[in-house]
Every structure is written in C-alpha cells, then in structure tokens.
Amino acid sequence: MASGILKVAAGLSRCSRLTLLRSHSTTAHLRQGVPGSLWKLGRLNHIAIAVPDMEKATALYRDVLGATVSGQVPLPEHGVYTVFVELGNTKLELLHPLGEKSPIAGFLQKNKSGGMHHICIEVDDINTAIEDLKKKNIRMLSAEPRIGAHGKPVMFLHPKDCDGVLVELEEA
C-alpha cells in the first residue's frame, strides 16, 4: 500500500503530498504535527475575505446573518483595514485596501466582487515551522515573520506551493 501512496503523492504539490501522507499515517488522528517535527499545526484561526465595500460586507454579517463583528481596524503595515466576524468555532476576517500599495487592492482589481483571500492556521512555534517548511521547499512571501492583526507573528506561504491557496501561519 505504501508504494501506491507514494506513486499518487509524486504527482501532487508539496502541501498535498504532506496532507496525503499524513492522512494515511496510523498516528495522523492522534496528533496534528508533522511526523518527527518540533512544531505542530493547530486550529483554523480565520478565513480572510477581500471585500470591495467594507460597510456593506460588515452589515451583511452583522445585520442580515446576525453575527458579532468587531470594529474596523486599520493595519497600515499590511495595507489593509480589517473587521473580524465571530463564528464560534473560527472567524472570518474581512479585508479592504488601505493605501496605494495594498495587496488587497490588486486582488480586488482581478476579482471585482471580492472573494476568499487566504486561510490562517495556528502553529505552536512559527520560527521552527518556517525553518522546517523552507527545508521542504515551501516558499515564504516575506523574509521574516511580521506582526499580524491579532498582535502575533505571522508568515504567508506561497500559494503555488499550497495548491493555489494563500496560507497564513500565525503563532498561537
């Protein structure tokens, strides 16, 4: 069976191979860390959605869907305004451009109605996770972690190395 899994895994991206191999591990259900790793993947912290109209998006989640939403917070170092929508088991992060060099402005130019921008997953040790992922040829979008919206270190993984998904790691 292992050779069949390896043949299937050979045609997948690096993130998919890790997921596939982990899903066939006898201990995958017992722990979420990469086998033999010094860091562990944690819970889904949030799903980020780029929105062209922050007031309209906030009203949708608060007034129409009945969710609890935070106030709008500017993060000039990231080029975004953020609003968090509480969902109980996770959050949505609404993102709107702040400034001319905002990465969200570029996203919205390609996706006029907005849409899912990234997922954020917690890790117990971001520096160890980054070091390990670099050894596995997963590219980072910046040289060093930056402080994110929750005041904790974050790092974005290149979407081409993660099945087209922009992944943000946040230290728990």
C-alpha positions as CSV (number, residue, x, y, z in Angstrom):
1,M,0.0,0.0,0.0
2,A,2.8,2.4,0.8
3,S,4.3,2.3,-2.7
4,G,0.8,3.1,-4.2
5,I,0.5,6.1,-1.9
6,L,4.0,7.3,-2.9
7,K,3.1,7.0,-6.6
8,V,-0.1,9.1,-6.1
9,A,1.8,11.6,-4.0
10,A,4.5,12.1,-6.6
11,G,2.1,13.9,-8.9
12,L,0.8,16.3,-6.2
13,S,2.1,19.6,-4.9
14,R,4.3,19.7,-1.7
15,C,1.4,20.7,0.6
16,S,-0.9,18.0,-0.9
17,R,1.8,15.3,-0.5
18,L,2.2,16.2,3.2
19,T,-1.6,16.0,3.6
20,L,-1.9,12.7,1.7
21,L,0.9,11.0,3.5
22,R,-0.4,12.3,6.9
23,S,-3.9,11.1,6.1
24,H,-2.6,7.5,5.6
25,S,-0.5,7.6,8.7
26,T,-1.6,5.4,11.6
27,T,-1.0,8.2,14.0
28,A,-2.5,11.1,11.9
29,H,-5.7,11.1,14.0
30,L,-3.7,11.2,17.3
31,R,-1.6,14.3,16.5
32,Q,-1.5,17.1,14.0
33,G,2.2,17.8,14.0
34,V,4.4,16.8,11.0
35,P,5.9,13.4,11.9
36,G,9.3,13.9,13.7
37,S,8.7,17.7,13.7
38,L,9.3,20.1,16.6
39,W,6.3,22.2,15.7
40,K,2.6,21.4,15.4
41,L,-0.2,22.7,13.1
42,G,-3.1,24.0,15.2
43,R,-6.6,25.1,14.6
44,L,-8.1,27.2,11.8
45,N,-7.8,30.7,13.1
46,H,-9.7,32.5,10.3
47,I,-10.7,32.7,6.7
48,A,-10.0,36.1,5.1
49,I,-12.3,37.6,2.5
50,A,-11.4,40.6,0.4
51,V,-14.3,43.0,0.1
52,P,-14.8,46.0,-2.2
53,D,-17.2,47.7,0.3
54,M,-16.4,47.2,4.0
55,E,-19.6,48.8,5.3
56,K,-21.8,46.6,3.1
57,A,-19.9,43.4,4.0
58,T,-20.0,44.3,7.7
59,A,-23.7,44.9,7.5
60,L,-24.3,41.6,5.7
61,Y,-22.6,39.6,8.5
62,R,-24.0,41.7,11.4
63,D,-27.4,42.8,10.3
64,V,-28.5,40.0,7.9
65,L,-26.7,37.0,9.3
66,G,-26.7,38.1,12.9
67,A,-23.0,37.6,13.6
68,T,-21.0,39.5,16.1
69,V,-18.5,41.8,14.3
70,S,-15.6,43.8,15.5
71,G,-14.9,47.4,14.7
72,Q,-12.9,48.3,11.6
73,V,-9.1,48.4,12.4
74,P,-6.5,49.9,10.1
75,L,-3.3,47.9,9.7
76,P,-1.1,50.3,7.6
77,E,1.9,48.0,7.8
78,H,-0.1,45.3,5.9
79,G,-2.0,47.8,3.7
80,V,-5.5,46.7,4.9
81,Y,-8.5,47.6,7.0
82,T,-9.8,44.5,8.9
83,V,-13.1,43.6,10.5
84,F,-13.4,40.2,12.3
85,V,-16.7,38.2,12.2
86,E,-17.0,35.8,15.1
87,L,-18.4,32.4,14.2
88,G,-18.0,30.4,17.4
89,N,-15.5,27.8,16.1
90,T,-13.5,30.3,14.0
91,K,-13.6,33.8,12.5
92,L,-13.9,35.5,9.2
93,E,-11.5,38.4,8.5
94,L,-13.0,41.0,6.2
95,L,-10.2,42.8,4.3
96,H,-10.4,46.1,2.5
97,P,-7.5,48.1,0.9
98,L,-5.6,50.7,2.8
99,G,-3.2,52.8,0.8
100,E,-2.0,52.6,-2.8
101,K,0.3,49.6,-2.3
102,S,-2.3,47.4,-0.6
103,P,-2.1,43.7,-1.7
104,I,-5.9,43.7,-1.4
105,A,-6.3,46.4,-4.0
106,G,-4.5,44.2,-6.5
107,F,-6.7,41.2,-5.5
108,L,-9.8,43.3,-6.0
109,Q,-8.7,44.6,-9.4
110,K,-8.7,40.9,-10.5
111,N,-11.8,40.0,-8.5
112,K,-14.2,42.9,-8.6
113,S,-16.8,41.3,-6.3
114,G,-14.1,40.3,-3.8
115,G,-13.7,36.7,-2.5
116,M,-11.7,34.4,-0.4
117,H,-8.2,35.8,0.0
118,H,-6.4,33.4,2.4
119,I,-6.8,30.9,5.3
120,C,-5.0,31.3,8.6
121,I,-3.8,28.3,10.6
122,E,-2.2,28.5,14.0
123,V,1.2,26.9,14.7
124,D,2.8,26.5,18.1
125,D,6.2,27.7,17.1
126,I,6.3,29.9,14.0
127,N,10.0,30.2,13.7
128,T,10.5,26.4,13.8
129,A,7.7,25.9,11.4
130,I,9.2,28.4,8.9
131,E,12.6,26.8,9.1
132,D,11.1,23.3,8.6
133,L,8.9,24.4,5.7
134,K,11.8,26.1,3.9
135,K,13.8,22.9,4.1
136,K,10.8,21.2,2.4
137,N,11.0,23.9,-0.4
138,I,7.8,25.8,0.7
139,R,8.4,29.4,-0.2
140,M,7.6,32.3,2.1
141,L,6.2,35.6,0.9
142,S,8.5,37.6,3.2
143,A,11.9,37.2,4.7
144,E,10.8,37.3,8.3
145,P,7.5,37.0,10.2
146,R,5.5,40.2,10.8
147,I,3.1,41.1,13.5
148,G,-0.5,40.3,12.3
149,A,-3.9,41.6,13.1
150,H,-4.0,39.7,16.4
151,G,-0.7,41.1,17.6
152,K,1.1,37.8,17.0
153,P,3.8,36.8,14.5
154,V,2.5,35.7,11.1
155,M,4.0,34.3,7.9
156,F,2.4,33.8,4.5
157,L,3.2,30.7,2.4
158,H,3.4,31.0,-1.4
159,P,0.1,29.8,-2.9
160,K,1.9,28.0,-5.8
161,D,3.4,25.7,-3.1
162,C,0.0,25.1,-1.4
163,D,-2.4,24.1,-4.1
164,G,-3.3,27.7,-5.1
165,V,-4.3,28.7,-1.6
166,L,-2.6,31.6,0.2
167,V,-1.8,30.2,3.7
168,E,-1.1,32.4,6.6
169,L,0.6,30.8,9.6
170,E,0.0,32.5,13.0
171,E,1.8,31.7,16.2
172,A,-0.8,30.5,18.7
